[in-house]
Amino acid sequence: MTIAGTDSSGGAGIQADIKTFTAFGCYGTSVITAMTAQNTTGVQGVHPSPPEFVRQQLHSVLSDVKIEAIKTGMLFDADNTVAVAASLKAHFGGPGSAMPPLVCDPVCVSTSGHTLLQPDAVKVMISDLFPITALVTPNRQEAELLLSQQDKELKISSLEDMVSAAKKLRELGPKAVLLKGGHIVITMQDIERVCSSNPDIEVVKDALLGDNMEILQASEADAATRELVVDVLHQSNGSTSIFVRPRINSTSTHGTGCTLSAAITSALARGLSIRDATSLATSYTHAGIETAFPIGSGYGPLNHMHSITLRNIPKPTLSNPHPFTRLLIKSTSKIWKEYVEHDFVKQLGQGTLRRECFIHFIKQDYHYLKYYGRAYALLGAKSPSYPAIQAAAQTMFNVVNEVKTHVSFCEQWGITEEELKSTPESSATTAYGAFIIDTGLQGDRSKLIMALAACLLGYGEVGLWLRKQASLPNSWVKWEGNPYLKWMEDYSGEHYQNAVKAGLDTIEAEAAADPPSIVRFQEWVATWERCTRLEKGFWDMALGLL
Ligand SMILES: Cc1ncc(COP(=O)(O)O)c(N)n1
């Protein structure tokens, strides 16, 4: 449900909210607090709803429809603000009627400079609405106005100011604060500076920023001085996360705040946490600006419907042959790095890895391959065409054959096949294997492909990384004479790398043939991330023997 003002030009307010709810697959209801005569150049008139009529609309909706999440936008005056807060408290005050998450976008002034919240309403918003608010989403100007009650001089002009203002705003009563930084230019250097003095801050980078990976071959200079937009989320558990994305110079920004808060509300209605909802919503809004088409002569609206397909999967090029996989890895670059540059891998490369750890690992790998083979059989069963069935079946055979190589490899380490069979499966192996099979059984073929990719691509990455490191002068990787040379040769060798290439092509083809919605993409990322984490867990387990 949105409680806000209308925008006759369709880009902000109720209209933006309903479009955004729809794009997120949610059903929207609306309570109108004011009508505006408005276009892309400004607000020409405001006609507030009488407070009794605001109450009546709220009653009509709440007495009939089960609401999963609520947002407030333009409330216009103190009377309407009181009406909204009182109605919500009355409806959700009783036993068994818990308040759904309330996102308060404290709309005060339009982009064009028109007052959308009268000065005496600010105090009421703080006293009546904030205590029942799950998340308040001010921009810089709104944050300064809200905090001016305590400190008239307060100005927010740096990332440090944003972090401290977000904390102060939290003390006004809402459970969490998202301070939006669209009006403050920030660079990577600022982020590094702030994070080095506040190591607890979580940095959530948009998929378009991130690290380079060997298997994706291309490089992209991430200039320390590139202009960024940063939003700061501070929550009641004391955690602070900052959401970072590239700045777009665009005039298609009318209704950005409404859209962002409506997107967060939708994601909360779908059950995401505030942090994950914010991450998804900032991506969605960014893509809306990026893909907007010009409407009107002033500040035009965003494109709300881009998420029907995933934005921005660039076409493959020579320098970026696997754009979708790149997006996937960049979306999870932190955990991916922890996996592929794990201490287990480093010690293996140095040749210092303890023999027991390696033996534990290859024994468990023997069990894991069983799940992995079965999962490809399941993928075959879910494949729509002969070539797709063939590809899945072929990989299943490759895995089964790999087991034979694995058994003879283990023999060289003094482990018989009998011993492999009788080794109990560790929890990390069962967890990972079961997760893959479970993902496959849930029904979505693409999700299963994402689940299987973390293993395939990760080992390919490890092989290439170690080989590349070994080729550098004075390298920490010991190649010749390393007891694990054969393992490194296998995973960096042509045979395995060809399998990686085939896997990359499958993922790219899957994404190109049926580009996912942003919500579905997020599900793919979540699956991929779970498997990356489980892979890391597999190596933690092997090192845990120490
Ligand atoms: C009805 C209504 N609600 C909110 C806004 C703020 O949007 P923006 O800051 O983009 O002008 C607006 N212009 N109109």
The ligand as a Gaussian input file, in Angstrom:
#p B3LYP/6-31G(d) Opt

LIG

0 1
 C        3.204000      13.631000      -5.669000
 C        4.669000      13.747000      -5.559000
 N        5.311000      13.021000      -4.633000
 C        6.647000      13.109000      -4.531000
 C        7.366000      13.922000      -5.357000
 C        8.858000      14.015000      -5.211000
 O        9.532000      13.548000      -6.346000
 P       10.770000      14.379000      -6.877000
 O       11.681000      14.635000      -5.719000
 O       11.416000      13.525000      -7.894000
 O       10.222000      15.663000      -7.461000
 C        6.669000      14.673000      -6.319000
 N        7.317000      15.516000      -7.172000
 N        5.325000      14.567000      -6.403000

